Amino acid sequence: MTIPTPDIIREEDTDTEADPIHDDEDAIADHFRHIVCFLCYPAFATTHVAPHDAECICGKPVKTGDAPAPETAPECVLCNEMADGHYRKVHSRP
């Protein structure tokens, strides 16, 4: 009994196009409003897209060029819970 082996996949048969659904998932918006600390990342205070890679207060990675979610998007619950602790611990705010 021989085990069938798959044919070699030709390069033109593979799907090399970007997946728009996953691209959307990678954006900082992620359908929620996240908090990027302007004290940790001052360049974020003066622009509408991420000027460089960073990290949201909740730990979500932010990539250069990511656009924030619109004001109508719900806020990230994790961000809201962690923001006070971040400012208290990292920036010594009461």
OpenMM code with the backbone's topology and positions (N, CA, C; nanometers):
from openmm import Vec3, app, unit

residues = "MET THR ILE PRO THR PRO ASP ILE ILE ARG GLU GLU ASP THR ASP THR GLU ALA ASP PRO ILE HIS ASP ASP GLU ASP ALA ILE ALA ASP HIS PHE ARG HIS ILE VAL CYS PHE LEU CYS TYR PRO ALA PHE ALA THR THR HIS VAL ALA PRO HIS ASP ALA GLU CYS ILE CYS GLY LYS PRO VAL LYS THR GLY ASP ALA PRO ALA PRO GLU THR ALA PRO GLU CYS VAL LEU CYS ASN GLU MET ALA ASP GLY HIS TYR ARG LYS VAL HIS SER ARG PRO".split()
positions = [
    Vec3(0.0852, -0.1177, 0.0000),
    Vec3(0.0000, 0.0000, 0.0000),
    Vec3(0.0901, 0.1245, 0.0000),
    Vec3(0.0662, 0.2147, -0.0923),
    Vec3(0.1429, 0.3390, -0.0977),
    Vec3(0.0593, 0.4536, -0.0436),
    Vec3(0.1269, 0.5406, 0.0267),
    Vec3(0.0596, 0.6583, 0.0818),
    Vec3(0.0687, 0.7680, -0.0224),
    Vec3(-0.0459, 0.8254, -0.0581),
    Vec3(-0.0418, 0.9325, -0.1578),
    Vec3(0.0326, 1.0544, -0.1030),
    Vec3(0.1142, 1.1132, -0.1861),
    Vec3(0.1869, 1.2338, -0.1474),
    Vec3(0.1317, 1.3518, -0.2247),
    Vec3(0.1236, 1.4658, -0.1608),
    Vec3(0.0692, 1.5825, -0.2305),
    Vec3(0.1645, 1.6298, -0.3394),
    Vec3(0.1074, 1.6837, -0.4447),
    Vec3(0.1894, 1.7439, -0.5498),
    Vec3(0.2571, 1.8676, -0.4947),
    Vec3(0.3668, 1.9027, -0.5535),
    Vec3(0.4355, 2.0257, -0.5133),
    Vec3(0.3460, 2.1431, -0.5502),
    Vec3(0.3293, 2.2334, -0.4559),
    Vec3(0.2435, 2.3490, -0.4789),
    Vec3(0.3220, 2.4546, -0.5541),
    Vec3(0.2673, 2.4943, -0.6657),
    Vec3(0.3337, 2.5983, -0.7436),
    Vec3(0.3079, 2.7337, -0.6781),
    Vec3(0.4033, 2.8240, -0.6934),
    Vec3(0.3938, 2.9560, -0.6313),
    Vec3(0.2687, 3.0304, -0.6745),
    Vec3(0.2306, 3.0163, -0.8033),
    Vec3(0.1133, 3.0895, -0.8507),
    Vec3(-0.0167, 3.0340, -0.7934),
    Vec3(-0.0121, 2.9135, -0.7333),
    Vec3(-0.1310, 2.8545, -0.6735),
    Vec3(-0.1544, 2.9033, -0.5309),
    Vec3(-0.0551, 2.9639, -0.4706),
    Vec3(-0.0702, 3.0082, -0.3321),
    Vec3(-0.1330, 3.1465, -0.3296),
    Vec3(-0.2060, 3.1712, -0.2240),
    Vec3(-0.2713, 3.3007, -0.2079),
    Vec3(-0.1754, 3.3927, -0.1342),
    Vec3(-0.1123, 3.4822, -0.2065),
    Vec3(-0.0140, 3.5719, -0.1449),
    Vec3(-0.0700, 3.7111, -0.1195),
    Vec3(-0.1959, 3.7328, -0.1508),
    Vec3(-0.2545, 3.8647, -0.1287),
    Vec3(-0.2761, 3.8864, 0.0205),
    Vec3(-0.2742, 4.0118, 0.0599),
    Vec3(-0.2986, 4.0463, 0.1996),
    Vec3(-0.4432, 4.0155, 0.2341),
    Vec3(-0.4647, 3.9718, 0.3547),
    Vec3(-0.5984, 3.9397, 0.4019),
    Vec3(-0.6560, 4.0630, 0.4708),
    Vec3(-0.7530, 4.1303, 0.4086),
    Vec3(-0.8034, 4.2555, 0.4672),
    Vec3(-0.8673, 4.2373, 0.6038),
    Vec3(-0.9233, 4.1208, 0.6307),
    Vec3(-0.9850, 4.0984, 0.7614),
    Vec3(-0.8778, 4.0985, 0.8694),
    Vec3(-0.7673, 4.0288, 0.8458),
    Vec3(-0.6602, 4.0269, 0.9449),
    Vec3(-0.5895, 4.1612, 0.9532),
    Vec3(-0.5828, 4.2345, 0.8428),
    Vec3(-0.5239, 4.3680, 0.8476),
    Vec3(-0.6042, 4.4559, 0.9419),
    Vec3(-0.7373, 4.4466, 0.9339),
    Vec3(-0.8226, 4.5248, 1.0223),
    Vec3(-0.8022, 4.4843, 1.1678),
    Vec3(-0.7836, 4.3544, 1.1912),
    Vec3(-0.7643, 4.3077, 1.3275),
    Vec3(-0.6333, 4.3593, 1.3859),
    Vec3(-0.5352, 4.3839, 1.3002),
    Vec3(-0.4057, 4.4306, 1.3470),
    Vec3(-0.4049, 4.5800, 1.3788),
    Vec3(-0.5013, 4.6541, 1.3297),
    Vec3(-0.5039, 4.7981, 1.3525),
    Vec3(-0.5323, 4.8270, 1.4990),
    Vec3(-0.4824, 4.9393, 1.5463),
    Vec3(-0.5045, 4.9752, 1.6865),
    Vec3(-0.6535, 4.9883, 1.7161),
    Vec3(-0.7314, 5.0313, 1.6170),
    Vec3(-0.8739, 5.0505, 1.6376),
    Vec3(-0.9364, 4.9236, 1.6930),
    Vec3(-0.9181, 4.8118, 1.6236),
    Vec3(-0.9691, 4.6844, 1.6710),
    Vec3(-1.1134, 4.6975, 1.7169),
    Vec3(-1.1838, 4.7943, 1.6622),
    Vec3(-1.3241, 4.8231, 1.6925),
    Vec3(-1.3444, 4.8787, 1.8333),
    Vec3(-1.2365, 4.9106, 1.9019),
    Vec3(-1.2438, 4.9720, 2.0339),
    Vec3(-1.1500, 5.0914, 2.0375),
    Vec3(-1.1759, 5.1832, 2.1292),
    Vec3(-1.0828, 5.2933, 2.1511),
    Vec3(-0.9838, 5.2513, 2.2586),
    Vec3(-0.8568, 5.2567, 2.2237),
    Vec3(-0.7512, 5.2202, 2.3169),
    Vec3(-0.6830, 5.3460, 2.3683),
    Vec3(-0.6039, 5.3311, 2.4743),
    Vec3(-0.5349, 5.4445, 2.5365),
    Vec3(-0.3847, 5.4268, 2.5187),
    Vec3(-0.3229, 5.5178, 2.4481),
    Vec3(-0.1773, 5.5208, 2.4387),
    Vec3(-0.1331, 5.6392, 2.5236),
    Vec3(-0.0504, 5.6119, 2.6225),
    Vec3(-0.0072, 5.7150, 2.7170),
    Vec3(0.0808, 5.8182, 2.6468),
    Vec3(0.0392, 5.9430, 2.6520),
    Vec3(0.1157, 6.0500, 2.5885),
    Vec3(0.2427, 6.0833, 2.6665),
    Vec3(0.2488, 6.0463, 2.7940),
    Vec3(0.3708, 6.0683, 2.8706),
    Vec3(0.4770, 5.9657, 2.8316),
    Vec3(0.4335, 5.8428, 2.8042),
    Vec3(0.5271, 5.7388, 2.7593),
    Vec3(0.5638, 5.7583, 2.6120),
    Vec3(0.4654, 5.8029, 2.5331),
    Vec3(0.4850, 5.8197, 2.3888),
    Vec3(0.4386, 5.9591, 2.3469),
    Vec3(0.5198, 6.0627, 2.3738),
    Vec3(0.4767, 6.2011, 2.3476),
    Vec3(0.4415, 6.2292, 2.2024),
    Vec3(0.5019, 6.1599, 2.1078),
    Vec3(0.4729, 6.1859, 1.9663),
    Vec3(0.3285, 6.1539, 1.9318),
    Vec3(0.2631, 6.0695, 2.0094),
    Vec3(0.1245, 6.0322, 1.9815),
    Vec3(0.0270, 6.1462, 2.0108),
    Vec3(0.0689, 6.2439, 2.0894),
    Vec3(-0.0201, 6.3542, 2.1261),
    Vec3(-0.0423, 6.4509, 2.0115),
    Vec3(0.0418, 6.4466, 1.9107),
    Vec3(0.0341, 6.5479, 1.8059),
    Vec3(-0.0029, 6.4929, 1.6687),
    Vec3(-0.0503, 6.3705, 1.6614),
    Vec3(-0.0786, 6.3109, 1.5313),
    Vec3(-0.2057, 6.2266, 1.5358),
    Vec3(-0.2638, 6.2010, 1.4194),
    Vec3(-0.3863, 6.1211, 1.4125),
    Vec3(-0.3605, 5.9757, 1.3777),
    Vec3(-0.2367, 5.9426, 1.3407),
    Vec3(-0.1988, 5.8028, 1.3177),
    Vec3(-0.0728, 5.7758, 1.3994),
    Vec3(-0.0498, 5.6495, 1.4304),
    Vec3(0.0663, 5.6141, 1.5122),
    Vec3(0.1960, 5.6525, 1.4415),
    Vec3(0.2767, 5.7415, 1.5011),
    Vec3(0.4004, 5.7859, 1.4368),
    Vec3(0.5118, 5.6811, 1.4436),
    Vec3(0.5000, 5.5867, 1.5378),
    Vec3(0.5981, 5.4790, 1.5505),
    Vec3(0.5335, 5.3644, 1.6276),
    Vec3(0.5996, 5.2503, 1.6305),
    Vec3(0.5473, 5.1363, 1.7053),
    Vec3(0.5445, 5.1714, 1.8542),
    Vec3(0.4443, 5.1200, 1.9226),
    Vec3(0.4303, 5.1474, 2.0654),
    Vec3(0.3451, 5.0374, 2.1267),
    Vec3(0.3000, 5.0618, 2.2485),
    Vec3(0.2130, 4.9664, 2.3162),
    Vec3(0.1053, 5.0420, 2.3908),
    Vec3(-0.0177, 4.9968, 2.3741),
    Vec3(-0.1312, 5.0551, 2.4443),
    Vec3(-0.1187, 5.0249, 2.5934),
    Vec3(-0.1853, 5.0995, 2.6763),
    Vec3(-0.1845, 5.0755, 2.8198),
    Vec3(-0.2289, 4.9328, 2.8516),
    Vec3(-0.3221, 4.8779, 2.7715),
    Vec3(-0.3707, 4.7418, 2.7965),
    Vec3(-0.2777, 4.6355, 2.7390),
    Vec3(-0.1697, 4.6769, 2.6728),
    Vec3(-0.0735, 4.5813, 2.6196),
    Vec3(-0.0878, 4.5540, 2.4712),
    Vec3(-0.1909, 4.6072, 2.4077),
    Vec3(-0.2104, 4.5837, 2.2649),
    Vec3(-0.0993, 4.6536, 2.1866),
    Vec3(-0.0345, 4.5816, 2.0943),
    Vec3(0.0705, 4.6462, 2.0150),
    Vec3(0.0112, 4.7483, 1.9183),
    Vec3(0.0796, 4.8582, 1.9033),
    Vec3(0.0413, 4.9632, 1.8100),
    Vec3(0.1517, 4.9715, 1.7063),
    Vec3(0.1132, 4.9661, 1.5799),
    Vec3(0.2124, 4.9697, 1.4724),
    Vec3(0.2119, 5.1057, 1.4042),
    Vec3(0.3249, 5.1445, 1.3519),
    Vec3(0.3371, 5.2707, 1.2795),
    Vec3(0.2282, 5.2796, 1.1728),
    Vec3(0.1582, 5.3914, 1.1696),
    Vec3(0.0551, 5.4132, 1.0689),
    Vec3(-0.0840, 5.3686, 1.1093),
    Vec3(-0.0972, 5.2982, 1.2226),
    Vec3(-0.2297, 5.2562, 1.2678),
    Vec3(-0.3136, 5.3797, 1.3007),
    Vec3(-0.4391, 5.3741, 1.2625),
    Vec3(-0.5320, 5.4831, 1.2924),
    Vec3(-0.6129, 5.4469, 1.4162),
    Vec3(-0.6439, 5.5438, 1.5002),
    Vec3(-0.7255, 5.5136, 1.6175),
    Vec3(-0.8710, 5.4900, 1.5774),
    Vec3(-0.9438, 5.4266, 1.6648),
    Vec3(-1.0867, 5.4049, 1.6405),
    Vec3(-1.1584, 5.5393, 1.6464),
    Vec3(-1.2714, 5.5523, 1.5796),
    Vec3(-1.3464, 5.6787, 1.5856),
    Vec3(-1.4033, 5.7017, 1.7255),
    Vec3(-1.4370, 5.8252, 1.7531),
    Vec3(-1.4938, 5.8618, 1.8839),
    Vec3(-1.6212, 5.7849, 1.9153),
    Vec3(-1.6898, 5.7352, 1.8130),
    Vec3(-1.8139, 5.6614, 1.8343),
    Vec3(-1.7889, 5.5160, 1.8740),
    Vec3(-1.6651, 5.4697, 1.8626),
    Vec3(-1.6319, 5.3310, 1.8983),
    Vec3(-1.6325, 5.3166, 2.0502),
    Vec3(-1.6698, 5.1980, 2.0991),
    Vec3(-1.6659, 5.1780, 2.2442),
    Vec3(-1.5232, 5.1783, 2.2952),
    Vec3(-1.5065, 5.2192, 2.4204),
    Vec3(-1.3742, 5.2210, 2.4806),
    Vec3(-1.3352, 5.0803, 2.5230),
    Vec3(-1.2062, 5.0493, 2.5144),
    Vec3(-1.1547, 4.9203, 2.5591),
    Vec3(-1.1688, 4.9140, 2.7110),
    Vec3(-1.2428, 4.8174, 2.7621),
    Vec3(-1.2661, 4.8051, 2.9060),
    Vec3(-1.1347, 4.7818, 2.9800),
    Vec3(-1.0473, 4.7012, 2.9213),
    Vec3(-0.9191, 4.6732, 2.9842),
    Vec3(-0.8367, 4.8014, 2.9987),
    Vec3(-0.8379, 4.8859, 2.8949),
    Vec3(-0.7664, 5.0142, 2.9015),
    Vec3(-0.8178, 5.0979, 3.0175),
    Vec3(-0.9490, 5.1079, 3.0264),
    Vec3(-1.0083, 5.1900, 3.1320),
    Vec3(-0.9699, 5.1387, 3.2697),
    Vec3(-0.9677, 5.0067, 3.2868),
    Vec3(-0.9321, 4.9482, 3.4156),
    Vec3(-0.7844, 4.9696, 3.4481),
    Vec3(-0.6998, 4.9666, 3.3459),
    Vec3(-0.5554, 4.9735, 3.3686),
    Vec3(-0.4995, 5.1157, 3.3673),
    Vec3(-0.5723, 5.2113, 3.3111),
    Vec3(-0.5209, 5.3474, 3.2952),
    Vec3(-0.4831, 5.4115, 3.4287),
    Vec3(-0.5731, 5.4048, 3.5261),
    Vec3(-0.5434, 5.4658, 3.6563),
    Vec3(-0.4190, 5.4045, 3.7182),
    Vec3(-0.4094, 5.2721, 3.7118),
    Vec3(-0.2923, 5.2042, 3.7670),
    Vec3(-0.1648, 5.2432, 3.6943),
    Vec3(-0.1742, 5.2582, 3.5634),
    Vec3(-0.0570, 5.2973, 3.4839),
    Vec3(-0.0080, 5.4356, 3.5266),
    Vec3(-0.0999, 5.5309, 3.5319),
    Vec3(-0.0595, 5.6671, 3.5686),
    Vec3(-0.0098, 5.6735, 3.7125),
    Vec3(-0.0696, 5.5940, 3.8007),
    Vec3(-0.0285, 5.5924, 3.9414),
    Vec3(0.1107, 5.5300, 3.9569),
    Vec3(0.1323, 5.4136, 3.8950),
    Vec3(0.2593, 5.3419, 3.9107),
    Vec3(0.3723, 5.4040, 3.8287),
    Vec3(0.3489, 5.4252, 3.7001),
    Vec3(0.4549, 5.4688, 3.6107),
    Vec3(0.4838, 5.6180, 3.6231),
    Vec3(0.3808, 5.6969, 3.6481),
    Vec3(0.3975, 5.8423, 3.6475),
    Vec3(0.3699, 5.9056, 3.7847),
    Vec3(0.3611, 5.8250, 3.8883),
    Vec3(0.3449, 5.8701, 4.0277),
    Vec3(0.2315, 5.9688, 4.0461),
    Vec3(0.1187, 5.9400, 3.9829),
    Vec3(0.0009, 6.0243, 4.0045),
    Vec3(-0.0868, 5.9626, 4.1134),
    Vec3(-0.1496, 6.0449, 4.1973),
    Vec3(-0.2346, 5.9911, 4.3057),
    Vec3(-0.3615, 5.9279, 4.2526),
] * unit.nanometer
topology = app.Topology()
chain = topology.addChain("A")
for resn in residues:
    res = topology.addResidue(resn, chain)
    for name in ("N", "CA", "C"):
        topology.addAtom(name, app.Element.getBySymbol(name[0]), res)
